[in-house]
Amino acid sequence: MKSNINVKGSTFITTVAGLLLTGASIVTFVTSDKQNTKNFSLNFGLLSLGLTVGSVTASNLMATKVLGEDERATNKFTSEIKGLDRINTELKDRLFAQKTVLTEHETKVNELEKLVVEKDIVVQNLRVAFENLQRETVIKHRELDAQLARENTDRVDLYAGIIKAFSSDLNYKVDESYNGLARSVESKLASPKYTVLHSRLQEFWNKLSESLATSRKLLLDLQEIEFSTTELTDIYFAISGEIATRKVQYRNLLNTVERTTLKEFEEELRERRDPKNYVPKSKVIQALDSNDAYYGNQKDYFSTALSQQLENLNNLRENVSDLINQIDEKNLEIANLKSEINQNRKPLKWTLANSRELEIGNMIIDYFWKDGTGYYLDRSFHESDGYDCKLYFQIDRNPRQIVENELNERSEELQQFCRVLKPVTFKYSGSKGLMVATVTLKERPKAEPLADISRICKPHTFFKAAVSGYERWRVTGGSQAGKSPTAQFIADAITAYSSKEVKVRLFNPQHGSKKDNWQYRAEGRNAEECLKGFKTLGDEIKYRQSKKLSTDTFDLFIFDELDSIIDEMGATKVKQPLRYAIKQASHQDVGIIIIGQSSAANVVSGMTWSDWNSTAQFHLGDNAKLFIENRWDKEPELRDEYLKQFATVRDFYQRKNDELGLTISDYGYFRFAFVAIPNQKAYFIEIPAFIFEPVEKPEASAQLDEKIEPIAHAVRSTAQPTPENCPKCGSTNLGTHGALRHKCKDCGKTWKSK
């Protein structure tokens, strides 16, 4: 602004001077008579006028330029001031937010301190309650033992009462039946009607005495036997059968009199009809007339008696037949009951023992059942890793509690009986309520040298480079094998190594479940939407085929839980778009990752290995074995070689997990997979550690890298203070069980470090 004022002042002076000189030149030109003077005055006037106009013009130009620079400088300073004001406002807002967070943090710290105090009080109360519960448990055990003793005494008294009542009833039946038969025989011996049967009745009397003696002996045996339904029923039916037999014999013997009388009557008639014995007609008529009434009465009497005896005989025959049928039915029921009792008394065995482990389990059951001990070892289930087998048995049907020491006394005998490498040992599992038998099937192979493992299994550091070069993947594994995290690792590797922008499109029918750990947004959240995703994948491939220029975006489609999609929507709807995507995806900058549990080729009905040959196969854990057995079933040499490598890798990582006390849900759990990429040699690879919790300190990661043994990631350092008490028994006698777990030396419980 000052320069502008200076310019205007000097311009004003120059203009005034130029005007004065111009005026003077004009006056001189007008007043002078000399031509030279006029010419000079005219020239000087014009020069002065030009100088004046030039000065004014320059002044205006200079003023305009200076004003423009001032305006630009003013706008610049104004913008900077506004920016500083905005920064100042943001800093004030951040300061206020930090103060708010600090206040909330202090409030939470106070709440946590109060919560810790309350938890300590609760823990103390729980400890007191646990001690009270232990004392009450001891008291209850004593009460139950006393009650069991009383029940045993009551049961013995009940058995004795049953035997006594049964014996009294049989004794009454024997006395009543034999005394009735004896009285009847005595009356028949005294009757002249049965004179012809005296000898046979006397013989029957002797047999009756023998039967009575036999029944008495059985009744005496009944008093001496222990309570047994089989023996009781045997004695009962033996006595009842003997009585029934004697009664039937006696009835048949009495029927002999009627048959003899009829025979004598027929003989008399025959003699009377003999011509030699004829008498005169008049005498006969007279005799007949005199005896007509008598013989008529006798005839009626004998006819009635004969009819009655015949009816009695038919009734007796029917009764005997019914009795025999009833006896046969009862004997059949008794046989069936005996068979059922014997069958139910036997221990439960594995019906389809189609493996060496189950055969040994059945041999152990038979051994203890048939060796005289009569122990019930009912089959439950078994676990085996090919080297050691654990057989679980129910022991609740035994009349008393069986302790493991009783079974371990037979360990060496069982080793020879079952033909196994080591003595069979027994241990009772309180958590399962089962007796566990440990059987060694074969010796575990010695630890493979580090060089052998490195030769057949690539370390996890090669994971990204190994999987990033292929864009169509099939990932399978069992439950909790880690399929989804592994697929996410593959997607991350493809994204990191791709030269284009990668767009991940996830279709997960189990969206929102407790195992949904995906970090990508799901476009498909149920089976129907996932099926539409397959169709969308096909449409995207066709769209890109129709374009002349390739797109700058690489679309990576991920389909989780293929088995669930097939179960709900049907294999027919999935097969066509899946096969099309497998064949055509990579040609159009489209990738696909298919995740499922089954490693079979026909997981989608109708598909074969030739349909899957365009995908890279990634099979985790035991799925690797199933894949190898199915994929190379017609190439036994290659299959056996891969299976041998699988056993080596599996045993190695199993041993590492056991040594460190890692479970499948722990950070650092060792996992491996079998990778088969088209036109490449298949190999095993270690999977990077799944991140279940954030790493707290960079120093810990540095320590982990130093402890890698031998090619796998190691478990993060967990140097934490040992807890004061065992959560199960409250003992303070604690040790460690691997790097992440504690173990109680008193009760044997292990638990994960907090």
C-alpha positions, 0 to 999 in steps of 0.5 A, a space after each residue: 500500500 505504501 509503494 502504491 502511495 509513493 508511485 501516485 505521488 511521483 506520478 502527480 509531480 511528473 504530470 504537473 511538471 509536464 503540464 507546466 512545460 507544455 503550457 510554457 511551450 504553447 505560450 512561447 509558440 504563440 508569442 514568439 515571432 521566430 520560426 525556429 523558436 516556434 518549432 522548438 517550442 512545438 517540439 518541446 511542448 509535444 515532448 512534454 505532453 507525451 511525457 505527461 501522458 506516459 507518466 499517467 499511463 505508467 502510474 495507472 498500470 503500476 497501481 493496478 499491479 500493486 493492488 492485485 499483489 496486495 489482494 493476493 497476499 491478503 487472501 493468502 494470509 486470510 486462508 492461513 489464518 482460517 486453517 490455523 483456526 480450524 486446527 486450533 478447533 480440532 486440537 481443542 476437540 481432541 483435548 476435550 475427547 481425551 479428557 472425556 476418555 481419561 475420565 471414563 477410564 478412571 471410572 472404569 478402573 474404579 469399577 474394576 477395583 470394586 469388582 475385584 473386591 467383590 470377586 474376592 468376597 465371592 471366591 471366599 464365600 465359594 471356598 467356604 461353601 465348597 468346604 461345607 459341601 465336602 463335609 456334607 458329601 462325607 456325611 451323605 456317603 456315610 448315610 448312603 453306606 448305612 442305607 445300602 447295608 440296611 437294604 442288603 439286610 432287608 433284601 436277604 430277609 425278603 429272599 428268606 421270606 419268599 423261600 419260606 412262603 414258597 416252601 410252605 405253599 409247596 409243602 401244603 400242596 404236597 401234603 394235600 395231594 398225596 394225603 388225598 391220593 392215599 385216602 382214596 387208595 385205602 378206600 379202594 383197597 377196602 372196597 370189594 368192587 376193586 378186588 381185582 385191582 388190589 395188587 396193582 393198587 398196592 404197587 401204586 401205593 408203593 410208587 406213591 410213597 416213593 414220589 412223596 419221599 422225592 418231593 420231601 427231599 426237594 422241599 428240604 433242598 429248597 431250604 438250603 439253596 440261595 435265592 434263585 428264580 431258576 432253581 425255585 421254578 425248577 423245584 416247583 415244576 418238578 414237584 407239580 409234574 410228579 403229583 400230576 403224573 401220579 394222579 393221571 396214573 391213578 385215574 387210569 388204574 381206576 378205569 380198569 374196573 369198569 373195563 373188566 366189568 364190561 368184559 365179564 358182561 360180554 363173556 356172560 352174554 356169549 355163554 348165554 347165546 351158546 346153543 348148548 346152554 339153551 333151556 326150554 322156551 317156557 322156562 326162559 319166558 318164565 325166567 325172563 318174565 320173572 327177571 325182566 324187571 331185574 335185568 331191565 334195571 341192571 341193563 339201565 344201570 350198566 348202560 348209565 354207568 357205562 355212559 357215565 364212565 365213557 363221558 368221564 373217560 373222554 373228559 379225563 382224556 381232554 383234561 390230560 391233553 389240556 394239561 399236557 399242552 399247558 405243561 408244554 407251553 409252560 416248559 417253552 415259556 420256562 426255556 424262553 425265560 431261561 434263555 432271556 435271563 442268560 442273555 440279559 445276564 451277559 455283558 454287552 459287547 461290540 456287535 460289529 467288531 470290524 477292527 482290531 481295537 473292537 476285537 480286543 475290547 470284546 476279548 477283555 469283556 469275555 475274559 472278565 465274564 468267563 474267568 469266574 469273577 463275573 465282572 460286568 464290563 459293558 461296551 461304551 466307545 473307543 478312541 485310537 490313534 493307530 498306536 494306542 487304543 483307549 476302550 471305555 466300559 460301563 461298570 454300573 451293572 456290577 452288584 458293587 463298585 469295581 475298582 481299577 486295582 482289581 482289574 489291573 491285577 490281570 494286566 499281564 494275563 490280558 496282555 497274553 490273552 489279547 496278544 498285545 505289546 504291553 500289559 493292559 492297564 485300567 483307569 477309572 474316569 470320574 468325569 465320564 463315569 467309565 472304566 478306561 482300558 489302555 491297550 498298546 497296539 504297536 510301538 510308536 515310531 521314533 521322532 523323525 529327524 528335522 531334515 526329514 520333516 523339512 523335506 516333506 513338509 514346507 514351513 509356514 513361512 512359505 505359505 503366502 508364496 505357495 498359495 498366491 500363484 493360483 486363483 481357484 482353490 478347494 479347501 476341506 477339513 473336519 470340524 474345527 480343522 480351521 477351514 475358514 481361517 485358512 481360506 482367509 489366509 489364502 485370500 489375503 495372499 492372493 490380494 497381497 500378490 495381485 497386480 490388480 485391485 482385489 474385491 472379495 465377495 463372501 457367501 456364507 450360509 452360516 453367517 452370524 453363527 458362533 463360528 463366524 469369524 470372517 473379516 469380510 462382509 457377507 453378500 450371501 447369508 443363507 443357502 438360497 443367497 449362496 446359490 444365487 451367488 454361484 449364478 452371479 459368479 457365472 454371470 460375471 464370467 460371461 459379462 467379462 467374456 463379452 468385453 473387449 478390454 479386461 477390467 482393472 478389478 480382480 473379483 475373488 468369490 468365496 463360498 463357505 459350507 458347500 456341504 450345507 448349501 448342497 443339503 438345503 438346495 440340492 446338488 442339481 442346482 449347484 453342479 452346473 454353475 460350479 463346474 462352469 466357474 471352475 473351468 472358466 473363472 481364471 480366464 476372466 480375472 475371477 477367482 474362487 475359493 470353495 470350502 467344505 467338509 468332504 474331500 470326496 469328488 462326488 460331494 456334488 452328486 455327478 462330479 468326478 475328479 476330472 471336474 476338480 482338476 482345474 482347482 488347487 486342492 487344500 485338505 487340512 488334517 485327517 482330510 488329507 488322508 481321505 483325499 490321498 486314498 480316494 484321489 490315487 486309488 488306482 496308483 497304489 505306489 504313489 498313494 502309499 508314499 503320500 500316506 507314509 508322509 502323512 503319517 510322519 507329518 501327523 505324528 510329528 505335529 501331534 507330538 509337538 502339540 502334546 509336548 506343549 499341552 496345546 488344544 485345538 482352540 489354543 493360539 499356536 496349535 500346530 496344523 498342517 495340510 496337503 496341497 495338490 496344485 495342477 501340474 505340480 508335485 503335491 506336498 504338505 505344508 504347515 499352516 500359519 498360527 490362527 490369531 485368536 487373541 492379539 499379541 500384546 508386546 512386540 518382544 513376545 513375537 521376537 522371542 517366538 521367532 527365536 524358539 521356532 522348533 523346528 519349522 513351525 510357529 511356536 507358542 507365544 510366551 505365557 510367563 504368568 504367575 501361577 494361580 493360587 488354587 486348583 479350580 477342582 480340589 483347591 490344592 496349591 500343589 501345582 505344576 505345569 502341563 506344557 507352555 499354556 496349561 497348569 496341572 494339579 499334582 493332587 487330583 490331576 486336573 489340567 486347565 488353560 492359563 489365564 
